[in-house]
Amino acid sequence: MIKFDDEVDAAYITLQHVGEGQAVRQIVVDDGRLSGEVVLDLDRAGRLLGIELIGYRSLLEGRDA
């Protein structure tokens, strides 16, 4: 499931159900070639729960958007 928040230009891709407090580790993908920010949410076992796209419009349209 993908949820969009146009007010803050963010999107969240849910890969597994995320319960309250279940996402205990976030990994920020730090790559200068990206025109936004990508954050991976993981649980205690290191399973990928979801992906947050901050500045999703630029990420989907490219750097020149």
MODELLER restraints for C-alpha pairs under 7 A, 6 or more apart:
rsr = mdl.restraints
at = mdl.atoms
rsr.add(forms.Gaussian(group=physical.xy_distance, feature=features.Distance(at['CA:1:A'], at['CA:13:A']), mean=5.84, stdev=0.5))
rsr.add(forms.Gaussian(group=physical.xy_distance, feature=features.Distance(at['CA:1:A'], at['CA:14:A']), mean=5.28, stdev=0.5))
rsr.add(forms.Gaussian(group=physical.xy_distance, feature=features.Distance(at['CA:2:A'], at['CA:11:A']), mean=6.83, stdev=0.5))
rsr.add(forms.Gaussian(group=physical.xy_distance, feature=features.Distance(at['CA:2:A'], at['CA:12:A']), mean=5.59, stdev=0.5))
rsr.add(forms.Gaussian(group=physical.xy_distance, feature=features.Distance(at['CA:2:A'], at['CA:13:A']), mean=4.49, stdev=0.5))
rsr.add(forms.Gaussian(group=physical.xy_distance, feature=features.Distance(at['CA:2:A'], at['CA:14:A']), mean=6.26, stdev=0.5))
rsr.add(forms.Gaussian(group=physical.xy_distance, feature=features.Distance(at['CA:3:A'], at['CA:11:A']), mean=5.55, stdev=0.5))
rsr.add(forms.Gaussian(group=physical.xy_distance, feature=features.Distance(at['CA:3:A'], at['CA:12:A']), mean=5.25, stdev=0.5))
rsr.add(forms.Gaussian(group=physical.xy_distance, feature=features.Distance(at['CA:3:A'], at['CA:13:A']), mean=6.63, stdev=0.5))
rsr.add(forms.Gaussian(group=physical.xy_distance, feature=features.Distance(at['CA:4:A'], at['CA:10:A']), mean=6.05, stdev=0.5))
rsr.add(forms.Gaussian(group=physical.xy_distance, feature=features.Distance(at['CA:4:A'], at['CA:11:A']), mean=4.37, stdev=0.5))
rsr.add(forms.Gaussian(group=physical.xy_distance, feature=features.Distance(at['CA:4:A'], at['CA:12:A']), mean=6.59, stdev=0.5))
rsr.add(forms.Gaussian(group=physical.xy_distance, feature=features.Distance(at['CA:5:A'], at['CA:11:A']), mean=6.02, stdev=0.5))
rsr.add(forms.Gaussian(group=physical.xy_distance, feature=features.Distance(at['CA:9:A'], at['CA:54:A']), mean=6.30, stdev=0.5))
rsr.add(forms.Gaussian(group=physical.xy_distance, feature=features.Distance(at['CA:9:A'], at['CA:55:A']), mean=5.06, stdev=0.5))
rsr.add(forms.Gaussian(group=physical.xy_distance, feature=features.Distance(at['CA:9:A'], at['CA:56:A']), mean=5.95, stdev=0.5))
rsr.add(forms.Gaussian(group=physical.xy_distance, feature=features.Distance(at['CA:9:A'], at['CA:57:A']), mean=6.74, stdev=0.5))
rsr.add(forms.Gaussian(group=physical.xy_distance, feature=features.Distance(at['CA:10:A'], at['CA:53:A']), mean=5.46, stdev=0.5))
rsr.add(forms.Gaussian(group=physical.xy_distance, feature=features.Distance(at['CA:10:A'], at['CA:54:A']), mean=4.49, stdev=0.5))
rsr.add(forms.Gaussian(group=physical.xy_distance, feature=features.Distance(at['CA:10:A'], at['CA:55:A']), mean=5.60, stdev=0.5))
rsr.add(forms.Gaussian(group=physical.xy_distance, feature=features.Distance(at['CA:10:A'], at['CA:56:A']), mean=5.46, stdev=0.5))
rsr.add(forms.Gaussian(group=physical.xy_distance, feature=features.Distance(at['CA:11:A'], at['CA:52:A']), mean=5.80, stdev=0.5))
rsr.add(forms.Gaussian(group=physical.xy_distance, feature=features.Distance(at['CA:11:A'], at['CA:53:A']), mean=5.06, stdev=0.5))
rsr.add(forms.Gaussian(group=physical.xy_distance, feature=features.Distance(at['CA:11:A'], at['CA:54:A']), mean=6.65, stdev=0.5))
rsr.add(forms.Gaussian(group=physical.xy_distance, feature=features.Distance(at['CA:11:A'], at['CA:56:A']), mean=6.20, stdev=0.5))
rsr.add(forms.Gaussian(group=physical.xy_distance, feature=features.Distance(at['CA:12:A'], at['CA:50:A']), mean=6.92, stdev=0.5))
rsr.add(forms.Gaussian(group=physical.xy_distance, feature=features.Distance(at['CA:12:A'], at['CA:51:A']), mean=5.73, stdev=0.5))
rsr.add(forms.Gaussian(group=physical.xy_distance, feature=features.Distance(at['CA:12:A'], at['CA:52:A']), mean=4.45, stdev=0.5))
rsr.add(forms.Gaussian(group=physical.xy_distance, feature=features.Distance(at['CA:12:A'], at['CA:53:A']), mean=6.22, stdev=0.5))
rsr.add(forms.Gaussian(group=physical.xy_distance, feature=features.Distance(at['CA:13:A'], at['CA:50:A']), mean=5.41, stdev=0.5))
rsr.add(forms.Gaussian(group=physical.xy_distance, feature=features.Distance(at['CA:13:A'], at['CA:51:A']), mean=5.08, stdev=0.5))
rsr.add(forms.Gaussian(group=physical.xy_distance, feature=features.Distance(at['CA:13:A'], at['CA:52:A']), mean=6.34, stdev=0.5))
rsr.add(forms.Gaussian(group=physical.xy_distance, feature=features.Distance(at['CA:14:A'], at['CA:49:A']), mean=6.41, stdev=0.5))
rsr.add(forms.Gaussian(group=physical.xy_distance, feature=features.Distance(at['CA:14:A'], at['CA:50:A']), mean=4.50, stdev=0.5))
rsr.add(forms.Gaussian(group=physical.xy_distance, feature=features.Distance(at['CA:14:A'], at['CA:51:A']), mean=6.71, stdev=0.5))
rsr.add(forms.Gaussian(group=physical.xy_distance, feature=features.Distance(at['CA:15:A'], at['CA:49:A']), mean=5.25, stdev=0.5))
rsr.add(forms.Gaussian(group=physical.xy_distance, feature=features.Distance(at['CA:15:A'], at['CA:50:A']), mean=5.06, stdev=0.5))
rsr.add(forms.Gaussian(group=physical.xy_distance, feature=features.Distance(at['CA:16:A'], at['CA:49:A']), mean=4.94, stdev=0.5))
rsr.add(forms.Gaussian(group=physical.xy_distance, feature=features.Distance(at['CA:16:A'], at['CA:50:A']), mean=6.80, stdev=0.5))
rsr.add(forms.Gaussian(group=physical.xy_distance, feature=features.Distance(at['CA:18:A'], at['CA:49:A']), mean=6.45, stdev=0.5))
rsr.add(forms.Gaussian(group=physical.xy_distance, feature=features.Distance(at['CA:22:A'], at['CA:43:A']), mean=5.64, stdev=0.5))
rsr.add(forms.Gaussian(group=physical.xy_distance, feature=features.Distance(at['CA:23:A'], at['CA:41:A']), mean=5.64, stdev=0.5))
rsr.add(forms.Gaussian(group=physical.xy_distance, feature=features.Distance(at['CA:23:A'], at['CA:42:A']), mean=5.28, stdev=0.5))
rsr.add(forms.Gaussian(group=physical.xy_distance, feature=features.Distance(at['CA:23:A'], at['CA:43:A']), mean=4.75, stdev=0.5))
rsr.add(forms.Gaussian(group=physical.xy_distance, feature=features.Distance(at['CA:24:A'], at['CA:42:A']), mean=6.27, stdev=0.5))
rsr.add(forms.Gaussian(group=physical.xy_distance, feature=features.Distance(at['CA:24:A'], at['CA:43:A']), mean=5.38, stdev=0.5))
rsr.add(forms.Gaussian(group=physical.xy_distance, feature=features.Distance(at['CA:24:A'], at['CA:44:A']), mean=6.18, stdev=0.5))
rsr.add(forms.Gaussian(group=physical.xy_distance, feature=features.Distance(at['CA:25:A'], at['CA:41:A']), mean=5.95, stdev=0.5))
rsr.add(forms.Gaussian(group=physical.xy_distance, feature=features.Distance(at['CA:25:A'], at['CA:42:A']), mean=5.16, stdev=0.5))
rsr.add(forms.Gaussian(group=physical.xy_distance, feature=features.Distance(at['CA:25:A'], at['CA:43:A']), mean=6.39, stdev=0.5))
rsr.add(forms.Gaussian(group=physical.xy_distance, feature=features.Distance(at['CA:26:A'], at['CA:39:A']), mean=6.29, stdev=0.5))
rsr.add(forms.Gaussian(group=physical.xy_distance, feature=features.Distance(at['CA:26:A'], at['CA:40:A']), mean=5.44, stdev=0.5))
rsr.add(forms.Gaussian(group=physical.xy_distance, feature=features.Distance(at['CA:26:A'], at['CA:41:A']), mean=4.72, stdev=0.5))
rsr.add(forms.Gaussian(group=physical.xy_distance, feature=features.Distance(at['CA:26:A'], at['CA:42:A']), mean=6.21, stdev=0.5))
rsr.add(forms.Gaussian(group=physical.xy_distance, feature=features.Distance(at['CA:27:A'], at['CA:39:A']), mean=5.52, stdev=0.5))
rsr.add(forms.Gaussian(group=physical.xy_distance, feature=features.Distance(at['CA:27:A'], at['CA:40:A']), mean=5.02, stdev=0.5))
rsr.add(forms.Gaussian(group=physical.xy_distance, feature=features.Distance(at['CA:27:A'], at['CA:41:A']), mean=6.72, stdev=0.5))
rsr.add(forms.Gaussian(group=physical.xy_distance, feature=features.Distance(at['CA:28:A'], at['CA:38:A']), mean=5.94, stdev=0.5))
rsr.add(forms.Gaussian(group=physical.xy_distance, feature=features.Distance(at['CA:28:A'], at['CA:39:A']), mean=4.49, stdev=0.5))
rsr.add(forms.Gaussian(group=physical.xy_distance, feature=features.Distance(at['CA:28:A'], at['CA:40:A']), mean=6.42, stdev=0.5))
rsr.add(forms.Gaussian(group=physical.xy_distance, feature=features.Distance(at['CA:29:A'], at['CA:37:A']), mean=6.89, stdev=0.5))
rsr.add(forms.Gaussian(group=physical.xy_distance, feature=features.Distance(at['CA:29:A'], at['CA:38:A']), mean=5.37, stdev=0.5))
rsr.add(forms.Gaussian(group=physical.xy_distance, feature=features.Distance(at['CA:29:A'], at['CA:39:A']), mean=6.09, stdev=0.5))
rsr.add(forms.Gaussian(group=physical.xy_distance, feature=features.Distance(at['CA:34:A'], at['CA:59:A']), mean=6.66, stdev=0.5))
rsr.add(forms.Gaussian(group=physical.xy_distance, feature=features.Distance(at['CA:35:A'], at['CA:58:A']), mean=5.71, stdev=0.5))
rsr.add(forms.Gaussian(group=physical.xy_distance, feature=features.Distance(at['CA:35:A'], at['CA:59:A']), mean=5.46, stdev=0.5))
rsr.add(forms.Gaussian(group=physical.xy_distance, feature=features.Distance(at['CA:35:A'], at['CA:62:A']), mean=6.71, stdev=0.5))
rsr.add(forms.Gaussian(group=physical.xy_distance, feature=features.Distance(at['CA:35:A'], at['CA:63:A']), mean=5.10, stdev=0.5))
rsr.add(forms.Gaussian(group=physical.xy_distance, feature=features.Distance(at['CA:36:A'], at['CA:54:A']), mean=5.78, stdev=0.5))
rsr.add(forms.Gaussian(group=physical.xy_distance, feature=features.Distance(at['CA:36:A'], at['CA:55:A']), mean=4.80, stdev=0.5))
rsr.add(forms.Gaussian(group=physical.xy_distance, feature=features.Distance(at['CA:36:A'], at['CA:56:A']), mean=6.59, stdev=0.5))
rsr.add(forms.Gaussian(group=physical.xy_distance, feature=features.Distance(at['CA:36:A'], at['CA:58:A']), mean=6.27, stdev=0.5))
rsr.add(forms.Gaussian(group=physical.xy_distance, feature=features.Distance(at['CA:36:A'], at['CA:59:A']), mean=5.52, stdev=0.5))
rsr.add(forms.Gaussian(group=physical.xy_distance, feature=features.Distance(at['CA:37:A'], at['CA:53:A']), mean=5.92, stdev=0.5))
rsr.add(forms.Gaussian(group=physical.xy_distance, feature=features.Distance(at['CA:37:A'], at['CA:54:A']), mean=4.95, stdev=0.5))
rsr.add(forms.Gaussian(group=physical.xy_distance, feature=features.Distance(at['CA:37:A'], at['CA:55:A']), mean=6.53, stdev=0.5))
rsr.add(forms.Gaussian(group=physical.xy_distance, feature=features.Distance(at['CA:38:A'], at['CA:51:A']), mean=6.94, stdev=0.5))
rsr.add(forms.Gaussian(group=physical.xy_distance, feature=features.Distance(at['CA:38:A'], at['CA:52:A']), mean=5.74, stdev=0.5))
rsr.add(forms.Gaussian(group=physical.xy_distance, feature=features.Distance(at['CA:38:A'], at['CA:53:A']), mean=4.86, stdev=0.5))
rsr.add(forms.Gaussian(group=physical.xy_distance, feature=features.Distance(at['CA:38:A'], at['CA:54:A']), mean=6.31, stdev=0.5))
rsr.add(forms.Gaussian(group=physical.xy_distance, feature=features.Distance(at['CA:39:A'], at['CA:51:A']), mean=5.75, stdev=0.5))
rsr.add(forms.Gaussian(group=physical.xy_distance, feature=features.Distance(at['CA:39:A'], at['CA:52:A']), mean=5.03, stdev=0.5))
rsr.add(forms.Gaussian(group=physical.xy_distance, feature=features.Distance(at['CA:39:A'], at['CA:53:A']), mean=6.63, stdev=0.5))
rsr.add(forms.Gaussian(group=physical.xy_distance, feature=features.Distance(at['CA:40:A'], at['CA:48:A']), mean=6.95, stdev=0.5))
rsr.add(forms.Gaussian(group=physical.xy_distance, feature=features.Distance(at['CA:40:A'], at['CA:50:A']), mean=6.14, stdev=0.5))
rsr.add(forms.Gaussian(group=physical.xy_distance, feature=features.Distance(at['CA:40:A'], at['CA:51:A']), mean=4.76, stdev=0.5))
rsr.add(forms.Gaussian(group=physical.xy_distance, feature=features.Distance(at['CA:40:A'], at['CA:52:A']), mean=6.48, stdev=0.5))
rsr.add(forms.Gaussian(group=physical.xy_distance, feature=features.Distance(at['CA:41:A'], at['CA:48:A']), mean=5.97, stdev=0.5))
rsr.add(forms.Gaussian(group=physical.xy_distance, feature=features.Distance(at['CA:41:A'], at['CA:49:A']), mean=5.53, stdev=0.5))
rsr.add(forms.Gaussian(group=physical.xy_distance, feature=features.Distance(at['CA:41:A'], at['CA:50:A']), mean=5.26, stdev=0.5))
rsr.add(forms.Gaussian(group=physical.xy_distance, feature=features.Distance(at['CA:41:A'], at['CA:51:A']), mean=6.15, stdev=0.5))
rsr.add(forms.Gaussian(group=physical.xy_distance, feature=features.Distance(at['CA:42:A'], at['CA:48:A']), mean=4.60, stdev=0.5))
rsr.add(forms.Gaussian(group=physical.xy_distance, feature=features.Distance(at['CA:42:A'], at['CA:49:A']), mean=5.41, stdev=0.5))
rsr.add(forms.Gaussian(group=physical.xy_distance, feature=features.Distance(at['CA:43:A'], at['CA:49:A']), mean=6.79, stdev=0.5))
rsr.add(forms.Gaussian(group=physical.xy_distance, feature=features.Distance(at['CA:58:A'], at['CA:65:A']), mean=5.54, stdev=0.5))
